[in-house]
């Protein structure tokens, strides 16, 4: 008897709207600090307002957008406190994931870590920031995947969306692209040599340097904003 393969149902409009809006936020098409209207976003996407609202509510729950009463929605503009809190949470989760992954070393995909590093190096040479950040994301998520803990992975995925936006800023710092690659190489080297203590210290240092780069860029932005404000007065 012939067995027919079930027809895959198309994604719900709200899910499609979520993916489109999330991608636009992460790539910078929708910029932080600017206010957007649900109706105008729905018009651009070519769908009704309802699925757009559902998508925006989910993005708001993730912390990627903020609802402004009677105005619209704004892509999250991070404060220094946001950066401190997110990196504190990220360090706690990633360190726990790394330590568990090292205990279950058979589940840690070293080849994937190497591929992520090579992809980062290629993106660096091409000055491809989007490809670079995606490779960075893959490198860090590999540790969570090795824990076989879905909640670890889900939480870090959400945090990575937030740090993705921060990473775009951090990479503006001169030489940071190459620094991140070297920091990743140090982590991988320690893992390969079976030195969990050194791997842990390398990860902590990497996250600390990344946070500093974000804060440094934010400070420069504030200084430029103040300078422009003085000129306009």
C-alpha positions in Angstrom: 0.0 0.0 0.0 1.3 3.4 -1.0 2.0 5.7 2.0 1.8 9.4 1.3 3.9 11.9 3.1 1.9 14.4 5.1 1.8 17.9 3.7 3.8 20.2 5.8 1.7 23.1 7.1 3.0 26.6 6.4 4.2 28.5 9.4 1.6 30.6 11.2 1.7 34.3 10.1 2.7 35.4 13.7 5.7 33.0 13.5 6.7 34.3 10.1 6.3 37.9 11.3 8.4 37.1 14.4 11.2 35.7 12.3 11.2 38.6 9.9 11.1 41.3 12.6 13.8 39.5 14.7 16.1 39.2 11.7 15.6 42.9 10.9 16.5 43.8 14.5 19.6 41.6 14.6 20.9 42.9 11.3 20.2 46.5 12.2 17.5 47.2 9.6 15.3 48.2 12.6 17.5 50.5 14.6 17.6 50.9 18.4 15.9 54.0 19.8 13.6 54.5 16.8 9.9 54.2 17.3 7.9 51.9 15.0 4.2 51.6 14.4 2.4 48.3 14.2 0.4 49.3 11.2 3.4 50.5 9.2 5.3 47.3 10.0 2.4 45.1 9.0 2.1 47.1 5.7 5.8 46.5 5.0 5.4 42.8 5.7 2.3 42.6 3.6 0.2 41.0 6.4 -2.5 42.1 8.8 -1.8 43.9 12.1 -2.8 41.0 14.4 0.2 38.6 13.7 2.6 41.6 13.8 1.3 42.5 17.3 1.7 38.8 18.4 5.2 38.8 17.1 6.1 42.1 18.8 4.7 40.9 22.1 7.0 37.8 21.9 10.0 40.1 21.0 9.1 42.3 24.0 9.1 39.3 26.3 12.6 38.5 25.1 13.7 42.1 25.8 14.4 43.0 22.1 11.7 45.6 21.9 9.9 47.9 24.3 6.3 49.0 24.0 5.7 52.7 24.4 2.0 53.5 25.3 0.2 55.4 22.5 3.4 55.7 20.5 4.4 52.3 19.2 7.4 50.0 19.8 11.1 50.7 20.1 14.0 48.4 19.5 15.8 48.0 22.8 18.3 50.7 23.5 20.7 49.2 26.1 21.9 51.0 29.2 25.1 50.2 31.1 23.0 48.4 33.7 21.5 46.2 30.9 25.0 45.3 29.8 26.2 44.5 33.3 23.2 42.3 34.0 23.2 40.4 30.7 26.9 39.6 30.9 26.6 38.6 34.5 23.8 36.1 33.5 25.7 35.0 30.5 28.8 34.2 32.5 26.9 32.2 35.0 25.2 30.1 32.3 28.2 29.7 29.9 30.5 28.7 32.7 28.1 26.1 34.0 27.6 24.8 30.5 31.3 24.6 29.8 32.0 22.7 33.0 29.2 20.2 32.4 30.4 19.8 28.8 33.9 19.1 29.9 32.6 16.5 32.3 30.7 14.9 29.4 33.5 15.4 27.0 32.3 12.7 24.6 29.3 15.0 23.8 31.4 18.0 23.1 31.8 18.6 19.4 35.4 19.8 19.0 35.1 19.8 15.2 32.1 22.2 15.4 34.2 24.5 17.6 37.0 24.4 15.0 34.5 25.0 12.1 33.1 28.0 14.0 36.6 29.4 14.5 37.4 29.0 10.8 34.1 30.6 9.8 35.0 33.5 12.1 38.4 33.9 10.5 36.9 33.9 7.0 34.3 36.4 8.0 37.0 38.6 9.6 39.0 38.6 6.4 35.9 39.6 4.4 34.9 42.2 6.9 31.5 40.3 7.1 30.2 41.3 10.6 26.9 39.3 10.2 28.8 36.1 9.3 31.3 36.8 12.1 28.7 37.2 14.8 26.9 34.0 13.6 30.1 32.0 13.8 30.7 33.5 17.3 27.2 32.4 18.3 27.8 28.9 17.0 31.0 28.6 19.0 29.4 29.6 22.3 26.2 27.5 21.8 28.3 24.4 21.2 29.0 24.1 24.9 25.3 24.3 25.8 24.5 21.7 23.2 27.0 19.3 24.8 25.1 19.5 28.1 22.0 17.9 26.6 20.0 20.3 28.6 17.3 22.0 26.5 16.7 24.8 29.0 20.3 25.7 29.1 20.2 26.1 25.3 16.9 28.0 25.2 18.1 30.5 27.9 21.4 31.1 26.2 19.7 31.4 22.7 17.6 34.3 24.2 20.6 35.9 25.8 22.6 35.6 22.6 19.9 37.6 20.7 20.5 40.4 23.2 24.3 40.1 23.1 24.1 39.9 19.2 22.9 43.5 19.3 25.7 44.4 21.7 28.3 42.6 19.6 27.6 44.8 16.6 28.7 47.7 18.8 31.7 45.9 20.3 33.1 45.1 17.0 33.5 48.7 16.2 36.4 48.7 18.6 39.7 48.7 16.7 41.3 45.2 16.7 38.4 43.5 18.5 37.6 41.1 15.6 41.0 39.6 15.9 41.1 39.6 19.7 37.9 37.5 19.9 39.3 34.9 17.5 42.5 34.7 19.7 40.4 34.4 22.9 38.3 31.6 21.3 41.5 29.8 20.3 42.8 30.0 23.9 39.5 28.4 25.1 39.7 25.6 22.5 43.4 25.0 23.1 42.8 24.5 26.9 40.0 22.1 26.2 42.1 20.0 23.8 44.9 19.9 26.3 42.5 18.6 29.0 42.9 21.7 31.2 39.4 22.6 32.5 40.7 25.3 34.9 42.6 27.2 32.2 39.6 26.8 29.8 37.3 28.3 32.5 39.7 31.2 33.1 40.0 31.8 29.3 36.2 31.9 29.0 35.8 34.3 31.9 38.5 36.6 30.4 36.8 36.5 27.0 33.4 37.5 28.4 35.0 40.2 30.5 36.8 41.7 27.5 33.6 41.5 25.4 31.7 43.4 28.1 34.4 46.0 28.3 34.3 46.5 24.5 30.5 47.1 24.6 30.8 49.6 27.5 33.6 51.4 25.8 31.6 51.8 22.6 28.6 53.0 24.6 30.7 55.6 26.3 32.0 56.9 22.9 28.4 57.1 21.6 27.4 59.1 24.7 30.3 61.5 24.1 29.4 61.9 20.4 25.8 62.6 21.3 26.8 65.2 23.9 29.2 66.8 21.3 26.4 66.9 18.7 24.0 68.4 21.2 26.4 71.2 22.0 26.9 72.0 18.4 23.2 72.2 17.7 22.5 74.6 20.6 
